Amino acid sequence: MASKSEFLFERARKVIPSGVNSPVRFYEPYPFFAVSSKGSRIVTADNVNCIDYCMGYGSLLLGHAYAEVMEYVKSQIDNGSLFCVPTEKEVQLAELISKVVPCAEMTRLVSTGLEATMNAIRLARAFTKKKKVIKFEGCYHGAYDYVLVSPGSDGVGVPTSEGLVEEVSSQTLVVPYNDTSELEQIVKRNEDIACIIIEPVPANMGLIIPDKQYLNEIRKITRQLDIVLIFDEVVTGFRLALGGASEFFGIKPDLATFAKAMGNGFPIAAISGKKEIMQQFAPGGKVYQASTYAGNPISVSASIATIEMLMYSKNDLYPRIAKTCDRIVDGIKDELEELDLHFALNAIGSMYQLFFTSGKVDNAKKAHKSSLVMFKRLYDELLQSGIFIPPSQFETCFVSNAHSEDDADKTVESYNDALRKVKEIL
C-alpha cells in the first residue's frame, strides 16, 4: 500500500514540474510531504514525527512556529497583510538592522535572497562604473545569469543552466574558495572588476570553513583596488552571530545581504551597506529596484520579533545552540573513528556537515570527491529512524534554539546506527 506522501507526489507530478517547486526538495524515490511542525520537529503526511536538521535550510534559527514570532505575526494579520505604502514597522526593522549589523548604515528590504544578491551586484556595478563580478566556485547566490555559473577557461563564467545568456554569464569570474593566490591572479588579469561576492561560510557545497585570515585577505585586496566587497549572508546572517559573519569574524564588507534566519521562516530579505552605495537606489538614485511585496508587513513583523528576541537573548542563545551542535558533532565523530571510516566533519556555530572522503574538505572540488552513495545511504537510514537532514551532500545541517540535549543524544544514536549500515556497503 502506497504511503500518503507517495500518493501526493504522484498527484503533484501531474500538475507541478517534476512534482516539486524547488529542485532541492526532490529525492529518490519521492520526497515526504509535511503537514505541521513545532520546535525541532516536523510531521509528515504519514504522521511520522522527525527531528529536523534542515530547518528551512537554515531559516528557522529559533525553531518551527516560535511562539513570540507567531503571536506578533498574528497581531499584524488582523490589521492587514499588504499595503504597498510605507509602514512604521519597515523603519523600525531597518533601525534594528543598523544596530546589530556592522556595515548596515542603510537597508533596503526585499523578499528573497536572490533579489538581495542580484540587486547588491547591480549597486556595486553602478557605484564602481565597472562590469565584472568575482564569485567563488561552489558558493550559491541565487538562480540568475550573473551567478549561476561554473568556471571556464581563465575562470570566465560558463552558464550551468539552459536559458541563461552567455554574454551575461561571461562577465562573472569564478575562482576556487580558500585560494588567495588564485584570486590575486584573477584580479591582476582583469581591471574591470566591480565587486567580489562571497558566502563568508559557504553552505551550498556542503559546509566549508574559511581558512584563517582568508576573509581578511579578501577584504585587504578589495580595499586596495576599490572593489566592492559583498558578503552574502543569506545563510550566516543572524545565525553565526547577531551581526552575522561580519561580527563573528570581525570583518566589515561594503554591502551584505540577508534572508533565511532574518524572518525565522517568513519570506523576507535585505540589502544593507554603506550609505554612499545604498543611496544609489531609486527613486533618489539611478539604480532601479522595485517589488510589490518588499516590506510586506507580515514578514516585517516576523523579522522584528525574531531580531528583538535575538538581541534580548544573544548572550545565552548563541552559546547554547553551538553547544548542542558540538554535542552532535562530537558524538558522530567518535562513531566514525570507531568504525575507521574516512571522513571530514566540518562544523561552525550551529551548522555542520559530514563528507565521506579522505582529507580536509575546504573547497568545492574536494567536496565533490566525497561518496554520494554513502551519503545517500546515511540519509535514508537517518530518515527511517526519525532524523531529517537535507537530502543533498552539498547542503548543510542546521541546529536551532529548539533542539534539546535529548534531541542531540537521539540524533547521535541514530547516526551511530546509520553509520554502521553505511559501512556495510564498502
DOROGU-244600 format. One record per residue (C-alpha): z, x, y; residue number from 0; residue in one letter. Coordinates in steps of 0.5 Angstrom, whole numbers, plus 2048, in hexadecimal, padded with zeros to 3 digits. Example, Ala and Ser with C-alpha at 12.3 -4.5 7.8 and 13.67 -1.06 7.14 Angstrom:
<mardos>
((810, 819, 7F7), 0, "A") ((80E, 81B, 7FE), 1, "S") 
</mardos>
This chain:
<mardos>
((800, 800, 800), 0, "M") ((7FE, 803, 807), 1, "A") ((803, 804, 80C), 2, "S") ((803, 801, 812), 3, "K") ((801, 807, 816), 4, "S") ((7FB, 808, 811), 5, "E") ((7F9, 801, 813), 6, "F") ((7FA, 801, 81A), 7, "L") ((7F6, 808, 81A), 8, "F") ((7F0, 804, 816), 9, "E") ((7F0, 7FF, 81C), 10, "R") ((7F0, 804, 821), 11, "A") ((7EA, 808, 81F), 12, "R") ((7E6, 801, 820), 13, "K") ((7E8, 801, 827), 14, "V") ((7EA, 808, 829), 15, "I") ((7E6, 80E, 828), 16, "P") ((7E9, 812, 822), 17, "S") ((7EF, 80D, 823), 18, "G") ((7F3, 811, 828), 19, "V") ((7F3, 811, 82F), 20, "N") ((7F4, 819, 82F), 21, "S") ((7F2, 81E, 82A), 22, "P") ((7F9, 821, 829), 23, "V") ((7FB, 81A, 826), 24, "R") ((7F7, 81A, 820), 25, "F") ((7F8, 81E, 81A), 26, "Y") ((7F6, 81D, 813), 27, "E") ((7F6, 818, 80F), 28, "P") ((7F9, 814, 815), 29, "Y") ((7FE, 814, 81B), 30, "P") ((804, 810, 81A), 31, "F") ((805, 80A, 81F), 32, "F") ((80B, 80A, 824), 33, "A") ((80F, 803, 825), 34, "V") ((815, 806, 829), 35, "S") ((819, 80C, 82B), 36, "S") ((820, 80D, 82D), 37, "K") ((824, 814, 82F), 38, "G") ((821, 819, 82A), 39, "S") ((81E, 814, 825), 40, "R") ((817, 811, 825), 41, "I") ((816, 80B, 820), 42, "V") ((80F, 80A, 81C), 43, "T") ((80C, 804, 81B), 44, "A") ((80E, 804, 814), 45, "D") ((815, 804, 816), 46, "N") ((816, 80C, 815), 47, "V") ((81B, 80F, 81A), 48, "N") ((819, 816, 81B), 49, "C") ((81D, 81C, 820), 50, "I") ((817, 81D, 825), 51, "D") ((816, 824, 827), 52, "Y") ((80F, 822, 82A), 53, "C") ((813, 81E, 82F), 54, "M") ((80D, 81C, 833), 55, "G") ((80A, 823, 833), 56, "Y") ((810, 826, 837), 57, "G") ((810, 820, 83C), 58, "S") ((817, 81D, 839), 59, "L") ((81C, 822, 83B), 60, "L") ((822, 81D, 83C), 61, "L") ((81F, 819, 835), 62, "G") ((81C, 813, 834), 63, "H") ((81E, 80D, 838), 64, "A") ((823, 811, 83C), 65, "Y") ((828, 80B, 83F), 66, "A") ((828, 80D, 846), 67, "E") ((821, 80E, 847), 68, "V") ((81F, 808, 844), 69, "M") ((824, 804, 848), 70, "E") ((821, 807, 84E), 71, "Y") ((81A, 805, 84C), 72, "V") ((81C, 7FE, 84A), 73, "K") ((81F, 7FD, 851), 74, "S") ((818, 7FF, 854), 75, "Q") ((814, 7FB, 850), 76, "I") ((818, 7F5, 853), 77, "D") ((815, 7F7, 85A), 78, "N") ((80E, 7F8, 858), 79, "G") ((80A, 7FD, 854), 80, "S") ((805, 7FF, 858), 81, "L") ((804, 7FF, 860), 82, "F") ((7FE, 804, 862), 83, "C") ((802, 806, 868), 84, "V") ((808, 80B, 869), 85, "P") ((80F, 80A, 867), 86, "T") ((815, 80D, 869), 87, "E") ((816, 80F, 862), 88, "K") ((810, 813, 862), 89, "E") ((813, 817, 868), 90, "V") ((81A, 817, 864), 91, "Q") ((816, 81A, 85E), 92, "L") ((813, 820, 862), 93, "A") ((819, 822, 865), 94, "E") ((81D, 822, 85F), 95, "L") ((817, 827, 85C), 96, "I") ((817, 82B, 862), 97, "S") ((81F, 82C, 861), 98, "K") ((81E, 82F, 85A), 99, "V") ((817, 832, 859), 100, "V") ((817, 839, 85D), 101, "P") ((810, 838, 85F), 102, "C") ((810, 831, 861), 103, "A") ((80F, 831, 868), 104, "E") ((80B, 82A, 868), 105, "M") ((809, 826, 862), 106, "T") ((803, 821, 860), 107, "R") ((804, 81C, 85B), 108, "L") ((7FF, 81A, 856), 109, "V") ((7FF, 817, 84F), 110, "S") ((7FD, 81C, 849), 111, "T") ((7FE, 824, 848), 112, "G") ((7F6, 824, 848), 113, "L") ((7F6, 821, 84F), 114, "E") ((7FB, 826, 851), 115, "A") ((7F8, 82C, 84F), 116, "T") ((7F1, 82A, 851), 117, "M") ((7F3, 829, 858), 118, "N") ((7F7, 82F, 858), 119, "A") ((7F1, 833, 857), 120, "I") ((7ED, 82F, 85C), 121, "R") ((7F2, 831, 861), 122, "L") ((7F2, 838, 85F), 123, "A") ((7EA, 839, 860), 124, "R") ((7EB, 835, 867), 125, "A") ((7F0, 83A, 869), 126, "F") ((7ED, 840, 867), 127, "T") ((7E6, 83E, 868), 128, "K") ((7E4, 841, 861), 129, "K") ((7E2, 83E, 85B), 130, "K") ((7E4, 842, 854), 131, "K") ((7EA, 840, 850), 132, "V") ((7EE, 844, 84B), 133, "I") ((7F2, 841, 846), 134, "K") ((7F5, 843, 83F), 135, "F") ((7F2, 843, 838), 136, "E") ((7F6, 83D, 835), 137, "G") ((7F9, 83A, 83B), 138, "C") ((7F8, 833, 83C), 139, "Y") ((7F7, 830, 843), 140, "H") ((7F3, 829, 841), 141, "G") ((7ED, 827, 83F), 142, "A") ((7E8, 828, 844), 143, "Y") ((7E2, 82D, 846), 144, "D") ((7E6, 833, 849), 145, "Y") ((7EB, 834, 844), 146, "V") ((7E8, 831, 83D), 147, "L") ((7E5, 838, 83C), 148, "V") ((7E5, 83E, 837), 149, "S") ((7E4, 845, 839), 150, "P") ((7DC, 847, 838), 151, "G") ((7D9, 84E, 83A), 152, "S") ((7DD, 851, 83F), 153, "D") ((7E3, 84C, 83F), 154, "G") ((7DE, 847, 842), 155, "V") ((7E0, 840, 840), 156, "G") ((7DC, 83C, 83B), 157, "V") ((7DD, 834, 83A), 158, "P") ((7E1, 832, 834), 159, "T") ((7DE, 82B, 834), 160, "S") ((7D8, 828, 834), 161, "E") ((7D6, 824, 83B), 162, "G") ((7D9, 82A, 83F), 163, "L") ((7D5, 82D, 845), 164, "V") ((7D4, 834, 843), 165, "E") ((7D3, 836, 84A), 166, "E") ((7DA, 834, 84C), 167, "V") ((7DD, 837, 846), 168, "S") ((7DA, 83E, 847), 169, "S") ((7DE, 83E, 84E), 170, "Q") ((7E4, 83F, 849), 171, "T") ((7E6, 846, 847), 172, "L") ((7EA, 846, 840), 173, "V") ((7EF, 84C, 83F), 174, "V") ((7F4, 84D, 839), 175, "P") ((7FB, 84B, 83A), 176, "Y") ((800, 850, 83B), 177, "N") ((7FB, 855, 83C), 178, "D") ((7FC, 858, 843), 179, "T") ((7F6, 85E, 843), 180, "S") ((7F1, 859, 841), 181, "E") ((7F3, 854, 847), 182, "L") ((7F3, 85A, 84B), 183, "E") ((7EC, 85C, 849), 184, "Q") ((7E9, 855, 84A), 185, "I") ((7EC, 855, 851), 186, "V") ((7E8, 85B, 852), 187, "K") ((7E2, 859, 850), 188, "R") ((7E2, 852, 854), 189, "N") ((7E3, 852, 85B), 190, "E") ((7E2, 84A, 85C), 191, "D") ((7E9, 848, 859), 192, "I") ((7EC, 842, 85C), 193, "A") ((7F2, 841, 857), 194, "C") ((7F6, 843, 851), 195, "I") ((7F8, 83D, 84D), 196, "I") ((7FD, 83E, 847), 197, "I") ((802, 83B, 843), 198, "E") ((808, 840, 844), 199, "P") ((80B, 83E, 83D), 200, "V") ((804, 83C, 839), 201, "P") ((806, 836, 835), 202, "A") ((7FF, 834, 832), 203, "N") ((7FD, 83A, 82E), 204, "M") ((804, 839, 82A), 205, "G") ((80A, 83B, 82F), 206, "L") ((808, 842, 832), 207, "I") ((80E, 846, 835), 208, "I") ((80B, 84B, 83B), 209, "P") ((80D, 852, 83B), 210, "D") ((812, 855, 83F), 211, "K") ((80F, 856, 846), 212, "Q") ((808, 853, 844), 213, "Y") ((809, 84D, 849), 214, "L") ((80C, 852, 84F), 215, "N") ((806, 856, 84E), 216, "E") ((801, 850, 84F), 217, "I") ((805, 84E, 855), 218, "R") ((804, 855, 858), 219, "K") ((7FD, 855, 856), 220, "I") ((7FC, 84E, 85A), 221, "T") ((7FF, 850, 860), 222, "R") ((7FC, 857, 861), 223, "Q") ((7F5, 854, 860), 224, "L") ((7F6, 84D, 864), 225, "D") ((7F5, 849, 85D), 226, "I") ((7F9, 842, 85D), 227, "V") ((7FE, 842, 857), 228, "L") ((7FE, 83B, 854), 229, "I") ((804, 83A, 84F), 230, "F") ((802, 834, 84A), 231, "D") ((809, 832, 849), 232, "E") ((807, 82B, 846), 233, "V") ((80B, 82D, 83F), 234, "V") ((810, 832, 842), 235, "T") ((812, 82E, 849), 236, "G") ((819, 82C, 849), 237, "F") ((819, 82E, 841), 238, "R") ((81A, 835, 842), 239, "L") ((81F, 834, 848), 240, "A") ((820, 82F, 84D), 241, "L") ((81B, 833, 851), 242, "G") ((816, 834, 84B), 243, "G") ((814, 83B, 849), 244, "A") ((814, 83D, 850), 245, "S") ((81B, 83D, 851), 246, "E") ((81C, 83F, 849), 247, "F") ((818, 846, 84B), 248, "F") ((819, 847, 852), 249, "G") ((812, 847, 854), 250, "I") ((80F, 842, 85A), 251, "K") ((808, 840, 859), 252, "P") ((804, 83E, 85E), 253, "D") ((803, 837, 85B), 254, "L") ((806, 833, 855), 255, "A") ((804, 82D, 851), 256, "T") ((809, 829, 84D), 257, "F") ((809, 823, 849), 258, "A") ((80C, 821, 842), 259, "K") ((813, 822, 843), 260, "A") ((813, 820, 84A), 261, "M") ((813, 819, 848), 262, "G") ((816, 819, 841), 263, "N") ((811, 815, 83E), 264, "G") ((80E, 812, 844), 265, "F") ((807, 814, 847), 266, "P") ((808, 818, 84D), 267, "I") ((806, 81F, 84F), 268, "A") ((806, 823, 855), 269, "A") ((803, 829, 859), 270, "I") ((808, 82D, 85D), 271, "S") ((807, 833, 861), 272, "G") ((806, 837, 868), 273, "K") ((806, 832, 86E), 274, "K") ((800, 836, 870), 275, "E") ((7FC, 835, 86A), 276, "I") ((7FE, 82E, 869), 277, "M") ((7FC, 82B, 870), 278, "Q") ((7F5, 82C, 86E), 279, "Q") ((7F6, 825, 86A), 280, "F") ((7F2, 820, 86D), 281, "A") ((7F3, 81C, 872), 282, "P") ((7F6, 821, 876), 283, "G") ((7F2, 827, 873), 284, "G") ((7EB, 827, 86F), 285, "K") ((7ED, 827, 868), 286, "V") ((7EB, 820, 865), 287, "Y") ((7F0, 81E, 860), 288, "Q") ((7F2, 816, 85F), 289, "A") ((7F5, 812, 85A), 290, "S") ((7F7, 80A, 85A), 291, "T") ((7FD, 80C, 855), 292, "Y") ((7FF, 812, 859), 293, "A") ((806, 811, 85B), 294, "G") ((807, 80B, 856), 295, "N") ((80E, 808, 858), 296, "P") ((810, 807, 850), 297, "I") ((80E, 80E, 84F), 298, "S") ((811, 811, 855), 299, "V") ((818, 80D, 853), 300, "S") ((818, 810, 84D), 301, "A") ((817, 817, 850), 302, "S") ((81C, 816, 855), 303, "I") ((821, 814, 850), 304, "A") ((81F, 81A, 84B), 305, "T") ((820, 81F, 850), 306, "I") ((826, 81D, 853), 307, "E") ((829, 81D, 84C), 308, "M") ((827, 824, 84B), 309, "L") ((82A, 826, 852), 310, "M") ((830, 823, 850), 311, "Y") ((831, 826, 849), 312, "S") ((82D, 82C, 849), 313, "K") ((833, 831, 848), 314, "N") ((834, 82D, 842), 315, "D") ((82E, 82A, 83F), 316, "L") ((829, 830, 83F), 317, "Y") ((82E, 835, 83B), 318, "P") ((830, 82F, 836), 319, "R") ((828, 82E, 835), 320, "I") ((827, 835, 834), 321, "A") ((82D, 836, 82F), 322, "K") ((82A, 830, 82B), 323, "T") ((823, 834, 82B), 324, "C") ((827, 83A, 829), 325, "D") ((82A, 837, 823), 326, "R") ((824, 834, 820), 327, "I") ((820, 83B, 821), 328, "V") ((826, 83F, 81E), 329, "D") ((826, 83A, 818), 330, "G") ((81F, 83A, 817), 331, "I") ((81E, 842, 818), 332, "K") ((824, 843, 813), 333, "D") ((820, 83F, 80D), 334, "E") ((819, 842, 80F), 335, "L") ((81D, 849, 80E), 336, "E") ((820, 847, 807), 337, "E") ((819, 845, 805), 338, "L") ((816, 84B, 807), 339, "D") ((810, 847, 80B), 340, "L") ((80C, 84B, 810), 341, "H") ((80D, 847, 817), 342, "F") ((80E, 847, 81E), 343, "A") ((813, 843, 821), 344, "L") ((812, 842, 829), 345, "N") ((818, 83E, 82D), 346, "A") ((81A, 83E, 834), 347, "I") ((81F, 839, 837), 348, "G") ((81D, 832, 834), 349, "S") ((817, 834, 831), 350, "M") ((815, 837, 82A), 351, "Y") ((80F, 838, 825), 352, "Q") ((80E, 83B, 81E), 353, "L") ((808, 83F, 81C), 354, "F") ((807, 841, 815), 355, "F") ((804, 848, 817), 356, "T") ((806, 850, 817), 357, "S") ((808, 853, 81D), 358, "G") ((809, 851, 824), 359, "K") ((805, 84B, 827), 360, "V") ((804, 84C, 82E), 361, "D") ((7FD, 849, 830), 362, "N") ((7F8, 844, 82D), 363, "A") ((7F4, 849, 829), 364, "K") ((7FB, 84B, 825), 365, "K") ((7FD, 843, 825), 366, "A") ((7F6, 842, 821), 367, "H") ((7F8, 847, 81C), 368, "K") ((7FD, 842, 819), 369, "S") ((7FD, 83E, 813), 370, "S") ((7FB, 837, 815), 371, "L") ((7FB, 835, 80D), 372, "V") ((802, 837, 80D), 373, "M") ((804, 834, 814), 374, "F") ((801, 82D, 811), 375, "K") ((805, 82D, 80B), 376, "R") ((80B, 82E, 80F), 377, "L") ((809, 829, 814), 378, "Y") ((808, 824, 80E), 379, "D") ((80F, 826, 80B), 380, "E") ((813, 825, 811), 381, "L") ((810, 81E, 813), 382, "L") ((811, 81C, 80C), 383, "Q") ((819, 81E, 80D), 384, "S") ((819, 81A, 814), 385, "G") ((818, 820, 818), 386, "I") ((812, 81F, 81D), 387, "F") ((80F, 826, 820), 388, "I") ((808, 826, 824), 389, "P") ((803, 826, 81E), 390, "P") ((7FF, 82C, 821), 391, "S") ((801, 833, 820), 392, "Q") ((7FE, 834, 827), 393, "F") ((803, 830, 82B), 394, "E") ((80B, 831, 82C), 395, "T") ((811, 82D, 829), 396, "C") ((816, 82B, 82F), 397, "F") ((81D, 82A, 82E), 398, "V") ((820, 824, 833), 399, "S") ((827, 823, 836), 400, "N") ((828, 81D, 831), 401, "A") ((827, 822, 82B), 402, "H") ((82E, 823, 828), 403, "S") ((831, 828, 824), 404, "E") ((831, 823, 81E), 405, "D") ((829, 823, 81F), 406, "D") ((829, 82A, 81F), 407, "A") ((82C, 82B, 819), 408, "D") ((828, 826, 815), 409, "K") ((822, 829, 818), 410, "T") ((823, 830, 816), 411, "V") ((825, 82D, 80F), 412, "E") ((81E, 829, 80F), 413, "S") ((81B, 830, 811), 414, "Y") ((81E, 833, 80B), 415, "N") ((81C, 82E, 806), 416, "D") ((815, 82E, 809), 417, "A") ((814, 836, 809), 418, "L") ((815, 836, 802), 419, "R") ((810, 832, 801), 420, "K") ((80B, 836, 806), 421, "V") ((80D, 83C, 802), 422, "K") ((80A, 839, 7FB), 423, "E") ((803, 839, 7FE), 424, "I") ((803, 840, 7FF), 425, "L") 
</mardos>
